[in-house]
């Protein structure tokens, strides 16, 4: 793959920088295998462990190929927020792409909303939220994640059913949200399939709060 000649800017002003990154991640995730199967432990530990291994795989591949990218697991970024993996240019500069990872499905009994890839309900009972955590797409739409960036990434760890099932499921959840709040959720929030010979890939474009403009999310799903 050709590296873009113009890599200045924070975030990079050259779209080919992102295209190069997406191709790189597509290749690494397509070849990714868990070090061991049947990993036990609670939901958070298992999900974080998968993501740590992916961050290691990305870093090792970037080093071997001497790419322009560097990756950091769980960096603290803007507004005290952390992301699963942050991407920055090795030559210096701020993080220019955030990566959020979610399991599909959300395990039962984990006290999490089953729609967590998209949103987490803020409903309360006896003054306490029913579910903990935050939704994946929701964080980006609300401007709590990557508020100054034009692109970011979501990784789906498919551990039951297949990509077609989850594409339909996630888009159904989004369309239900449109019926509930059409001022915030729109048809553009739905995922559209993107051609790839490697990972199952999708793309979605989201309007953000506080006049932050739009952000495009690139979805990479892998079967684990």
C-alpha positions in Angstrom: 0.0 0.0 0.0 1.2 3.5 -0.8 1.7 5.9 2.1 0.2 9.3 1.5 2.8 12.0 0.9 1.0 14.6 2.9 0.6 13.5 6.5 0.6 16.9 8.1 -2.4 18.2 10.2 -4.0 17.1 13.4 -6.2 15.3 12.5 -4.5 14.6 9.1 -5.9 16.8 6.4 -5.2 14.1 3.8 -8.1 11.6 3.3 -5.6 8.9 2.0 -4.1 8.8 5.5 -7.4 7.4 6.8 -7.8 5.1 3.8 -4.4 3.7 4.4 -5.2 3.2 8.1 -8.5 1.4 7.2 -6.7 -1.0 4.8 -4.0 -1.7 7.4 -6.6 -2.5 10.1 -8.7 -4.6 7.7 -5.7 -6.8 7.0 -4.6 -7.1 10.7 -8.2 -7.9 11.9 -8.8 -10.4 9.1 -5.8 -12.4 10.3 -6.4 -12.0 14.0 -6.8 -15.1 16.2 -7.2 -15.2 19.9 -4.2 -16.6 21.7 -6.4 -19.1 23.5 -10.0 -20.2 23.2 -12.6 -20.7 25.9 -11.3 -17.8 27.9 -13.2 -17.6 31.2 -13.8 -14.6 33.4 -16.4 -11.8 33.6 -17.7 -9.9 30.7 -15.4 -6.8 31.1 -12.2 -8.8 31.6 -12.9 -11.0 28.5 -13.7 -8.0 26.3 -10.8 -5.9 27.4 -8.4 -8.9 27.0 -9.5 -9.3 23.4 -9.0 -5.6 22.7 -5.5 -5.7 24.4 -4.5 -8.5 22.1 -5.7 -6.6 19.0 -3.8 -3.5 20.1 -0.7 -5.7 20.4 -1.3 -7.2 17.0 -1.7 -3.7 15.4 1.4 -2.4 17.1 3.5 -5.4 16.1 2.4 -5.2 12.5 3.0 -1.4 12.4 6.5 -2.0 13.7 7.3 -4.8 11.2 6.0 -2.9 8.2 7.5 0.4 9.5 4.2 2.2 8.9 3.4 5.8 9.9 0.9 4.6 12.6 1.2 3.9 16.3 -1.5 2.4 18.6 -2.2 2.7 22.3 -4.6 0.7 24.4 -7.0 2.6 26.7 -5.5 6.1 26.3 -7.1 9.0 28.2 -8.1 11.6 25.7 -10.4 14.6 25.6 -12.8 15.4 28.5 -11.2 12.6 30.6 -12.7 10.1 28.2 -10.8 6.9 27.3 -11.1 4.9 24.1 -10.3 1.2 23.6 -7.5 2.0 21.1 -6.1 5.3 20.1 -4.3 5.9 16.8 -1.6 8.5 16.2 1.2 9.2 13.8 4.6 7.9 14.8 6.2 11.2 13.7 4.2 13.0 16.4 0.9 14.6 17.0 -2.4 14.0 18.7 -4.6 10.9 18.3 -6.4 11.2 15.0 -8.7 8.1 15.2 -10.5 6.5 18.1 -11.3 2.8 18.1 -14.2 1.4 20.1 -14.9 -2.4 20.4 -18.1 -4.2 21.4 -19.1 -7.8 21.7 -22.0 -9.1 19.7 -24.1 -10.1 21.5 -23.8 -8.4 24.8 -23.8 -11.3 27.3 -26.9 -11.9 29.3 -26.6 -11.1 33.0 -23.9 -8.5 32.4 -26.2 -5.7 33.5 -25.8 -4.1 30.1 -28.3 -3.0 27.5 -28.4 -5.6 24.7 -28.3 -2.7 22.2 -25.0 -1.5 23.6 -23.3 -1.4 20.2 -25.7 1.5 19.4 -27.1 2.9 22.7 -27.5 2.3 26.4 -30.9 3.2 27.9 -30.8 6.0 30.5 -34.0 4.7 32.2 -33.9 4.7 36.0 -35.5 2.6 38.7 -35.5 3.9 42.3 -33.2 6.7 41.2 -30.6 4.3 39.8 -29.8 3.5 36.1 -31.0 0.1 35.0 -27.9 -0.5 32.8 -24.3 0.6 33.3 -22.0 1.7 30.6 -22.6 3.8 27.4 -23.6 3.0 23.9 -20.9 2.8 21.1 -22.5 4.9 18.3 -24.3 7.0 21.0 -20.9 8.2 22.4 -19.8 9.5 19.0 -23.2 11.1 18.2 -23.3 13.0 21.5 -19.8 14.3 20.9 -18.4 12.6 24.0 -15.9 10.6 21.8 -13.7 12.0 19.0 -15.6 15.3 19.0 -13.0 17.0 16.7 -12.4 14.1 14.4 -14.1 13.3 11.0 -13.5 9.5 11.2 -13.3 6.8 13.8 -13.7 3.0 14.0 -15.9 0.5 15.7 -14.9 -3.2 15.9 -17.5 -5.9 16.5 -16.6 -9.2 18.1 -19.1 -11.6 16.7 -19.5 -14.5 19.1 -23.0 -15.7 18.1 -24.9 -15.7 14.8 -23.3 -13.9 11.8 -22.8 -10.5 10.3 -26.0 -10.5 8.3 -28.0 -11.1 11.5 -26.2 -8.3 13.4 -26.5 -5.8 10.5 -30.2 -6.3 10.4 -30.5 -6.3 14.2 -28.5 -3.1 14.7 -30.3 -1.3 11.9 -33.6 -2.3 13.4 -32.6 -0.8 16.8 -31.6 2.4 15.1 -34.9 2.6 13.2 -36.7 2.1 16.5 -34.7 5.0 17.9 -35.7 7.1 14.9 -39.4 6.5 15.8 -38.7 7.6 19.4 -36.5 10.6 18.7 -36.3 11.7 15.0 -34.6 14.9 16.0 -31.5 13.0 17.0 -31.6 9.7 15.1 -32.0 9.5 11.4 -31.7 7.0 8.6 -28.1 8.1 8.0 -27.2 6.4 11.3 -27.9 3.0 9.8 -25.0 0.9 8.8 -24.3 0.3 5.1 -22.3 -2.5 3.7 -18.8 -1.7 2.3 -17.0 -4.0 -0.1 -14.1 -5.9 1.3 -12.3 -9.2 0.6 -11.3 -9.4 4.3 -13.3 -8.3 7.3 -17.1 -7.7 7.1 -17.1 -3.9 6.8 -19.8 -1.3 7.1 -19.9 2.5 7.2 -22.3 5.0 8.8 -22.4 8.8 9.0 -23.7 10.6 12.1 -24.8 14.1 12.9 -23.4 15.2 16.3 -24.7 17.5 19.1 -23.4 20.9 19.8 -22.8 21.8 16.2 -19.9 19.5 15.9 -20.8 18.5 12.4 -20.7 14.9 11.2 -18.5 11.9 11.9 -18.1 8.8 9.7 -17.8 5.5 11.6 -16.0 2.6 9.9 -17.2 -0.7 11.3 -15.0 -3.9 11.2 -16.6 -7.1 12.3 -14.7 -10.3 13.0 -15.9 -13.7 14.0 -14.4 -15.0 17.3 
